C-alpha cells in the first residue's frame, strides 16, 4: 500500500512539474500523540505559526525547526 501511495505521489509531482514548472513538496510526519498512527492533514500548522498553546513541551524544538524551515523557504527559494 505504501509503495502504491508513493508511486501516485511521484506521478502527481511529475505532472505538476510538467504543467507549472518547479514544484515543492514536503512530508510532515512528526507525531507526539501516544497511540496515533502518524501526523494528520495540517498538523504542522500548529508548529509553524506560533500556536504554542497546543504544543507539548517536548515538541518546542520541532516548532522552532518548522518556523526556520518555512521562513528560509520563503526568503531563499
C-alpha positions as a Python dict, from the first residue, in 0.01 Angstrom:
ca = {
    (1, 'X'): (0, 0, 0),
    (2, 'X'): (279, 244, 93),
    (3, 'X'): (454, 175, -240),
    (4, 'X'): (134, 246, -431),
    (5, 'X'): (80, 575, -249),
    (6, 'X'): (441, 674, -314),
    (7, 'X'): (401, 591, -684),
    (8, 'X'): (85, 803, -711),
    (9, 'X'): (255, 1087, -526),
    (10, 'X'): (551, 1071, -763),
    (11, 'X'): (322, 1075, -1067),
    (12, 'X'): (130, 1374, -927),
    (13, 'X'): (457, 1561, -865),
    (14, 'X'): (579, 1490, -1218),
    (15, 'X'): (254, 1615, -1374),
    (16, 'X'): (259, 1935, -1169),
    (17, 'X'): (620, 2000, -1264),
    (18, 'X'): (547, 1947, -1633),
    (19, 'X'): (243, 2176, -1622),
    (20, 'X'): (364, 2452, -1387),
    (21, 'X'): (743, 2426, -1361),
    (22, 'X'): (924, 2373, -1034),
    (23, 'X'): (706, 2241, -753),
    (24, 'X'): (791, 2182, -389),
    (25, 'X'): (661, 1906, -163),
    (26, 'X'): (735, 1810, 191),
    (27, 'X'): (616, 1544, 429),
    (28, 'X'): (547, 1625, 792),
    (29, 'X'): (549, 1306, 993),
    (30, 'X'): (624, 1420, 1348),
    (31, 'X'): (366, 1294, 1594),
    (32, 'X'): (381, 1331, 1970),
    (33, 'X'): (38, 1186, 2047),
    (34, 'X'): (65, 841, 2202),
    (35, 'X'): (-119, 575, 2008),
    (36, 'X'): (-170, 786, 1695),
    (37, 'X'): (-74, 638, 1359),
    (38, 'X'): (107, 947, 1234),
    (39, 'X'): (61, 1313, 1156),
    (40, 'X'): (-276, 1421, 1020),
    (41, 'X'): (-354, 1675, 750),
    (42, 'X'): (-243, 2025, 858),
    (43, 'X'): (-83, 1906, 1184),
    (44, 'X'): (227, 2110, 1102),
    (45, 'X'): (34, 2438, 1121),
    (46, 'X'): (41, 2447, 1500),
    (47, 'X'): (419, 2401, 1489),
    (48, 'X'): (471, 2677, 1234),
    (49, 'X'): (253, 2974, 1324),
    (50, 'X'): (323, 3039, 1695),
    (51, 'X'): (23, 2844, 1817),
    (52, 'X'): (230, 2710, 2104),
    (53, 'X'): (-62, 2662, 2341),
    (54, 'X'): (-133, 2335, 2158),
    (55, 'X'): (229, 2215, 2161),
    (56, 'X'): (370, 1991, 2430),
    (57, 'X'): (698, 2094, 2591),
    (58, 'X'): (893, 1817, 2417),
    (59, 'X'): (786, 1949, 2076),
    (60, 'X'): (927, 2302, 2112),
    (61, 'X'): (1234, 2200, 1909),
    (62, 'X'): (1011, 2074, 1629),
    (63, 'X'): (820, 2405, 1630),
    (64, 'X'): (1144, 2603, 1618),
    (65, 'X'): (1273, 2394, 1328),
    (66, 'X'): (946, 2426, 1132),
    (67, 'X'): (945, 2804, 1169),
    (68, 'X'): (1304, 2823, 1049),
    (69, 'X'): (1242, 2590, 751),
    (70, 'X'): (932, 2779, 632),
    (71, 'X'): (1097, 3119, 679),
    (72, 'X'): (1408, 3013, 492),
    (73, 'X'): (1200, 2868, 209),
    (74, 'X'): (1008, 3196, 173),
    (75, 'X'): (1328, 3402, 183),
    (76, 'X'): (1560, 3198, -38),
    (77, 'X'): (1363, 2990, -284),
}
